Amino acid sequence: MSHVPTLSLAEERVVDAARERRASVVHLTHNDLDAVGADAIHRRRYGDVFTVFSSVGKFPAFLERLAALPGRGDLLSISDLGYREPALSSLEVARASGWRVEWRDHHRWDDDEQEAVRARVDLLRVDTATCGCGIVARDLLPGDSVAREIAGVVCDYDLWLHLDPRSAVLGQVLQRPKNRNHVRDLLARGRFTDAKVEAEYAEIRDEMSAMIDRSVAHVHLAGERYRVAFAPLYGYPSETAAAIRERLGTEVEVIVNGSGRFSIRSVPPISHLVARRFGGGGHPHAAGGDFTFTFIERVGFALLHRTRRFRDLVAAADAL
C-alpha cells in the first residue's frame, strides 16, 4: 500500500479546525489557481465553506484525517486532486463517518481507478478536457455567468492556453500562498483584479527574472531518448521550465526544490507517467512528483544542484 505522509503541526491545526467547523461543506482541493477558482465557485454556490488547500503529496494524509471526523451528513467535496491509492480506504472511512463525498477532477485516471472510487463516493466526475474549476462551475452553477467567466480565466492558465492576459497575472500572483484567500474572495465576487493583485504582480515580475536566471545557471542536462533538463527551484516552476526549454531546446524540464519535490514539464505527453513513478501525477505535459530526499541528499543537492535521483527519472522517461 502507498505511504501516507505525515501532516505538519500547522496542517494538523487545519484538521482540528475542520472538526469544529460550522460550515456544512468542506472543500478539499489543490493549492493553485485552478483550486482557488474552484473554491470561489463553491462559495458562490454554498456560501459558508470550510476549505483545505493541499499539495498533491499531502492529499492522502488530509483525506485520511478529514474522513475520520464526524461527517454529520455534511458534504466533503474534493476537487483538482487526482487518484491516489490510499484514498480508497479513506473514502470507506468517510462514508462510515457520515460524510457525503463528491470528487471532481481533470487529471488522468484509468478505468479501474474510476470504478473503485465511484463505488465509494456519492459522485465522481472526471473530465480531462477542461480544468478542475471548469468541472466545478459546470456542476455547481451551470447557469451562473460569473462562474463561467471564472472557469474560463482559470482554464486559460491551467491548460496553458494563454489567450486571456488576466490568467497569467492571477496564476503568478498565486505563486505566493499568502495571496490565495484574497484572490479566492475576489473571484467569488466576480472580480479579477484590484490594487493588491496589481501590486503583487509588479513585485513578482521584478523578482521572477532573477530567479529564473539563477535556476538556468545550474541546469544539468541528461537523457538519451529525450533531452532532459534538471534545475533547482528558486521560484515560479512553470515559468522556469518554459525559459529553460526556450533557451536550451530541451524536451523535458524537471524543476526540483530543496526537499526533493519536483515539477515536470514535457513536450512528449509523458509528464504524468514519469511523475507517477515518484509518488505524484498530473497531466501529460505537466505534472509533479517527489524524490523524497534524505537529509544527506538535501545537503548534497543544496551544494551541488544535482542528485543520483536524476538518473532514476531519466531511466523512467527512457523506459516509456
N, C-alpha and C positions, 0 to 999 in steps of 0.2 A: 504494500500500500504506500502511496506517496506520502512524504513527510509533510506535516502541517507545521508551519513556522510558529514561533512564539511571538506574542504581541508585546510591545514595549509598555512601560508603565503608563505613558500618555495614552496609548491605544486602549489599554485596559480601562482607563478612566472613561473613554468614549463608550465602551460596553456597559460600564456601571451606570452612565447617564441614560443609556438606552433602557436599562432596567426600570428607571424611574420616569420614563417618558410619559408625557400627556398626550402626545400625538398618536393617532390610530394607524399611521402609516410610517414604516421605517424603510428608508431608501438606501440600499447598499449598492454603491456604484464605484466606478473608477475615479481617477483624480485629475483628468484633463478637461479640455473644452467640451468634448462630447458628453462627459459625465455632468459637467456643470450645466450644460444646456438641458440635459435630461432632467436634472434636479429642478431647474427653473420651471419646466413643464409640469413636473409632479406638483409643485407648489401652486401653479395656476389651476390645476385640476382639484387638488385635495385641500389646499390651504395650509394647515399645520402639518409639517413633515419633519421627522427626525432623520437626518441624513448622516450616513457614514461614508466618507470618501476613503477609498482603499487603493493601495498599489495592487498590481496583479499578483505579486508574490504573497502579500498578506491576506488576500481574499479568502483562501480556505480557512485561515485562523479566525477572521472576523465572522465568517458564516458559521463556523462551529460554535463560537461563543454566543452569537445572537440567537442561533437556533435553540439553544438551551434555556433562553429566557422565557418567562411566561408569555405566550402569544396573545391570549385573551381574545382570540378571534380577529386580531389586528392583521394588517397586510404587511408582509415583508416583500418589498419589490426590489428585484435585482436587475441592474441594467449595465450595459457596456462592459461586462466581465464574462469571459469565455469559460467553457467547460474545464473543470478540474476534477480529477477522480475522487479526491476526498470529499467533494461536495455531496456525493450520494448519501453517505451515512448522515451527514449534517441535515440534509433535506428530510430524511426519515425522522430525525430528532425534532425538526421544526414542526412537522405535521403532528407528532405526538405531543408537542408543547402547546398546540393550539394556534399556530400561525396559518394564515393563508399565504401562499407563496406564488408570486408571478416573476418570471425571468424573461427578460428581453435582451437580445444580444445580436451583434452583427459580425462576430468572428467566425472562423471556420469550425464547424462541428461535423463529426461523421454520424452516420445514421444510428449506430449503436449508442452513441453518447446522447443523441436527442431522445431516443426511445427510453433510455434509462432514466433521464431527468424528467421526461414528460410523465412517467408513471409516478413521480414523487412530488409533483407540483400541481397547482391549480391551473396555471397557464405557462406555456413555453412558446416564445416567439423568436425564431432565428431567421435573419434575413441579411445575407452578405451584400445585397445590392445597395444598401443605404448605411447610414451611420446609426449608432445606438440611439441618439437623440431623435433621429428620423422615425425609428420604430415606436419610440415612446410617444412622440407627437401624434402619429397616425392612430395609435391605440387609445390614448387617453383623451385627446382633444381633436378629433378628426375635423370638426367644423370651426376651429379657432384659427383665424388668420395670423394672429401673433405667434402662436405655437408653430405654425407652418413656416413663418419667416425665421424664427429661431432655428428650427431644424435646417433650413436652407443655408443659413450662415455657418452653422456648426458643421454640417456635412461638407461644405466647401473646403474647410480646413482639414477635417478628419480624413476625407477621401482624396486629399491632395489635388483638388480641382483648381483652386486659387483663381477663381473668377470674381469673387466678391472681396474687395480690399478690407472690409470690416473683419473678415475671418482671421487674417494674419495678425491683425492688431490684437484681437482677443486671445488668439492662440498663444502669442508670445507674452502677453501680459500674464497669462496663467502659468507661465514657467515659474512665476513666483507664487508659491502656495498661499501667501498672505492675501492675495487678491481673489481667491476662489469665491468666498462668500459674497464679496462686493459685486463681482461680475454676475454671479448667480442671481442676486437680488435685482440687479439692473435688468437682466434678461427677463426675469419674471414680470417686470413692469413694462415690458415691451420696448426697452431702450437698449441701445448697443454701444453707447459711449457716453462719457461725461468727462469732467475736468480731471478726475483722478485717473481714469483709464488713459487719457491722453498724456498726462504727466508720467505715468509709469512706463508707457510705451516709449516716450522720448528718452528716458533713462536707460531702458533696455537696449535701444538701438545703439546708444553710445558705448555700452559695455560689451555687446554681443560680438562685434567685430574683433575686439581684442581677445575674447575668449576663444573664438573660432581659430584665430591665428595661432594661439598657444596650443590648441589641440593638434592642428595641422603640423606644427613643428615637431611633434612627437609621433607622427604616423609610422606604423610598422606594416609593411606590405608582405603578403604571403599568398599561398594558394596556387594550385595547378589548373584545375578546371575553371575556377573563377579568380579574378584579380580581387583579393580581399584586403581591405584596409582596416587596421585596428588603431584606435586613438583614445587617449584618456579624455574623460568628460570634464570640462570646466563650466559648462552651461549650454543650454539650447541644443539638445541632441539632434533634432531633425535638421536644424539649420547647419549644424556642424557636418552632418553626414552629406548634406547637399553640397556644401562647399568643397569637401574632400572629393566627391565624385566629379564636380566641375573642374577642379584643379588637377587631379591626378588620373582621371579617366578610369576609376575603379568600378567594379560591378557589385561588390558587397561592401558595406561600411558597418563596422561594429564599434560603437562608442561606449566606453567602459568607465563606470565610476569607481571610486576607491574601495568599495566593499565587494565589487565583483558583478553587480547588476549591470546589464548592458542593453542598449537599444541597437537593433539591427535593421538596416535598410538594404534593399537589393533590387537590381534590375530584373534578374530572373525571379519568378514567383516562388521563392524558397524560404523567405524570412520566417514564416510561421512554422515551417517544418524544422528548420535549424533550431529555432527558439524552444520548440517542444523537447528537444534533446537536453535542454538545460533548464527544465522546470518552468518554462514560460509558454508563450503563444502570441497570437496576434493575427496579422493579415499576410497575404502572400508577399507584399512588398515592404512591409513594416511590422516589426514585432519586438518583443523584449524577453530577456531571459536572465539567468543568474549563474555566474561561475562559482558562487558561494566561496569566496576566498577564505583561506585560513589566515590567522594573524600574520604568519610569516609571508604568505602571498600578498597580503595587503601592504606590508612594508616593502617587499620587493617591487611591487607594481608602482608604488609611490616613488621609488628611487629610479627604476629602470624603464617604467612605462610599458612593460611587456611581461608576459607570464607564459608558462608552459601550457596554460589552458587555451591559448590561441591555437596551438596545434590540434587540440581536440575539436575546436569549432571548425577549423579548415577541413579536418577529416570528415566531420559530419556533413559539411557542404559538398565536398567532393564525392561523397558516397550517394548522394541523391540522384 
